[in-house]
């Protein structure tokens, strides 16, 4: 009897041990689910342009997954959208500490330093600019095909003075490397460097060649689109919209650039209105995308060209509500109200 009871104790002990293991595993699974939920909620908030909410969710996720560099990267991007530059630098530095071999993490640390430098005093800006250059260089060293980082490095060198690590002579070998890697990236780099030097005629030639070289990057295409908007280049904008849509069909920026091209050509005005309203519905409020205030301003220009001044005034007013510092929209509103 005692032996049978003793065997029962051992069996019970094994059962309790197994139960403990199962419970521990369940707890780990639940913790992982909660972590994934926080990460997913942060990602959704970022995609919907709710950057304050994204930060809160991602901070929760980061506390549970302190070695997850992707969380820190998205925090960096969210902080930059909120113009919280010190926080962006802090998150980017954490991402780099987690994975020092990540080209993308170094690239975004460079971008965070660059944003801080652009909004700093003449005393602190040079040091931040040198850090920016160093991170872009590291990003390119880690991944020579990180074209976004290479273009950022080239733009820095073409725009910044030698005292902070820049200089056009430094940019030339980086640009030459692109010639054998990607023709569109090469021509874009040449054009962007000329743009930084205010040599717009040569920039125009290179941007044209970049678009003719079958670009794969929507960012490259739409940056040329921004240039074309400023230069009122209607045909170029239609080309940009077509190429951009082929490169990234779900990217709404093609809607904006086609609409502006049509407005400049005074063609298909109903389509242009529809395109701009679709853009306002679909586009995130994010750096690298035409501002919603700018889309509203172009709607105002469209209605003004039709002679519908009251409707144009409403669009200009809506643009100013989003961006009270928009001088162009303010001047346009004064013009239609005066007449």
N, C-alpha and C positions, 0 to 999 in steps of 0.2 A: 504494500500500500504506500509506504513512504517513498519507494522508488518511483512508483507511478505518479505520485504527487510531485515528486521532484522533477520528473520529465515534463509534467504539465507546466511547472513553473518556467522551465527552459523554453517550452513552446510558446507560453504567454510572453516571455521576454523577447523572443524572436519576433512575435507578432507586433508587440508594441514598438520594437525597433524599426520594423518595416513601416508601420503606420507613421512613425516620426519622420522617416525618410520621405514618404509620400507627401506628408503635410509640408515638409520643407520645400520639396519640389514644387508643390502647388503655390506656396508663398512666392517662390522665385518667379514662377510663370506669371502670377498676378502682378508682381512688381514690374516685370518686363512689359506686360500689357499697359500698366499705368504709365511707364516711361514712354512707350510708343504712343500712347494717347496724347501725352503732353507734347511730344515732338510733332505729331501729326497736327495737333491743334495749332501749334506755333507756325507750322508750314502753311496751313490753310489761312491763318490770319495774315501772314506775309503776302500770300498770293492775292488776298482780297484788299491789300493796301492798308490793313489795320495794324500798323507797325507797333503801336503801344501795346496792344493785346499780344502781338507776336512776341515781344520782349518778355512779357509776364509768363507766357506759356513756355518759352524757351529757357528762361531762367529756372523754372521748375524742372524741366527736362535735364538741364545742365547739372543741377544739384544731385540728381539721381544717376546721371551718367557723366561724371567729371572728366572722363577720358575720351569723350566723343567730340572729335574736332569738327564734325559737320554741324553740330549744334552751335558751337562757337562761331563758325563761319556765317551761319544764318543770323545769329545775334549781331555780328559785325555789320552785315548788310542792313538789318533792321535799324540799328543805332545810327547808321549813316543817313538813312532816310529821315530819321527824326532829328538829324543834325546834332546828335549827341556824340561828338567826335572823340572825346576822351574815353567814353565807354566803348566806342567802336574799336579804338586802339587796344584797349584792355582785352576785349574778346578776341581780336585778331592775334594778339601776342599769346594768348592761351592756346589758340588753335595751332600756332607755330610750335609752341612748346610741346604740345601733344604729338605732333608729327612734323619734325623739322625738315623732312624730305618732301613735303607737299609743295609743289610749285604754286598751286592755287592759293594756299594759305599765305605764302609769302607775297603773292600778287596783291591779295586783299589787305594785308598789313601795309603794303606800300600805298595802296589807295587811301587807307585810313590816315596814314601819316600825311599824305598829300593834301587831303581835305583839311586836316588840322593846320598844315603849313599855309594854305590859302586864306585861312581866317585867323592868323596869328600876327603878332607884332613883328616889326623889322628885326627885333633882337632874337626872338625864338624861331622865326620862320626858316632861317638858313639851316639850323641844325635839323629841323624836321624835314626839310627838303633833301638833305644828305641821306637821312634815314629812308626816305621815299625811294631815292635812286638805288640805294643798297638793296632794298627788298625787291625791287623790279629786276635788278641784276641777278639776284639769287634765284628768283622765280624762273628766269630764262635759263640759267645754268642747270637747274634741276629738270627742266623740260623745254627743250629747244622748240617744240611745236606748240607751246602755249603762246599762240599768236596774240592773244589779248595782252599778256604781260609784255611781250616783245614790242608791240605797238605802243604800250604805255611807256616803256623805256625809251623808245625812239622819240616819242613826242616830248618826253622830259628833256632829253639831250638837245633836241632842236629848239626848245623854248627857254630852257634855263641857262643861266651863265655858268662859266667854269668854276666860280668860287663855291658853288653848291654841288659840283659834280657833273654839270651838264656841258654842253658844247656840241655844235654841229659836227665837228670832226669825229667825235665819239659815236655819233649816230650813223655815220657813213658805213662802217663795217657791219653794223647790225642790219642796215637796210640791204647791203649787198648779199648777206646770208639768205635773205628772203627770196632773192631772185631765182635760186634753184629749188626753193621749197614750195612757193606758191606765188604765181604771177600776180594774182589780184591783191594779195597782201603786200607784195613788193611795190606795185604801182600806188597803192593806197598810202604806204609809208612815205614814198617819195612826194606824193601830193600833200600829205599832212605836214611834212616838214616844210614844204614851200608855203603852205598856209600859215604856219607859225611865223614865218619870216615875211608875211604880208605880200608874198609873190603870188598873187591870185591867178595870173595868166597861166603860169606853169602848173599851179595846183589844179586848175581846171583840166589841163591836158592829162595829167596823171590820174585824176579821178575818173575821167572818161575811159581811159585804158583799164582802170581797175574794174569798172563795171562790164567792160567788154571781155574780161578775162575769166568769166564764169565764177564769180565769187561764191564761196560757200557760207560765209559768215553774214548773218542778218545784221549783226551789230555794225559791221563794216559798211554794208549797203545803206543802212539807215543813217549812219553818220554822214555819208555823202548826201543823203536826203536832207539833213539839217542844213548842210552847206547850200544846197540847191534852193531851199526855202528862203534863206537870207539873200540869195542872189536872184530870186524871182525867176528861176529856170523851170518853166512849165514842162517842157519836153523831158528834161532830166528827171523831174519828179514822177512823171508817168512811168519812165523806165525804172526808176528806183522801186516804185510800188509793185511793178510786175516782177522784177527780180526778187524783191524781198518776200513776196507772197509765195513764189516758187521755193525759195530757200527755207521759209518757215511758215507753212500755211496757216497755222493757228495764231500767229503773231498779228495783232490788230494794227500795227503801225502802218502797214500798207494802205489801210483805209484812209488814214490821215493824209499821206503823201499823194495818193491819187486825187483825193478831194481838192487839195490845194492846187495841184496841177490843173485840174479842170476849171477851178475858179480863175486862175491866172489866164487861162485860155478863153474864158467866158463861154464855156461849152458844158452841156449836160448839167445844168444847174440843179435840177431835181435830184439827179444821182449824187452830185457833190453834197447836197444837204443830207441825203440819206447816209452817205459814207461818214460824214462827220458825226452824226447822231449815233451811228453804230460804234464809231470809235469811242465816243464818250461813255457808251454803255459797257464796252468790253475792255478798254485799256486800263491797266493799273496806274495809280498815281505814283510813279516811280522814276528815279533818275534814268536817263537813257530813252525815255518815252516823251513825245511831245506833250507839253503840259495841257491839262484840260482847259485851263484859262486861254491858252493859245488856240485850241480848237473852237472855243466859243467866240473868240475874236474873229476867226476866219468865217464862222457862221454869220457874224455881224457884217463882215465885208461882203459876203454873198448876198445878204438881203439889201445892203446898201447899194450894191450894183444893180439890183432889181428895182430900185427906187422905193423900197419898203423901209422907210427910215424909222418908223416907230418900232417895227420888229427888230431892225438892226440895233436900235438903242437898247432894247431889252437884252440882246445877246452881249453887247458891250458891257452893260451893267452886270450881267451874270459873270462875265470874265473878271471884272474888277472885284466882285465879291470873293472870288477864289484867290485873286492876286491883286490886292489894293495898290501895289507898287508898279503895276503894268502901265508904263507911260504910253505905250502905243494904243492900248485899249482906251485909256483916258482921253487921249487926243482925238481918237475916232469918235468917242461918245460926244465930246464937245462939238465936233464937226457936224454930226447929224442933228444934234439938238439946236444948233445955231441956224441950220438951214431948214 
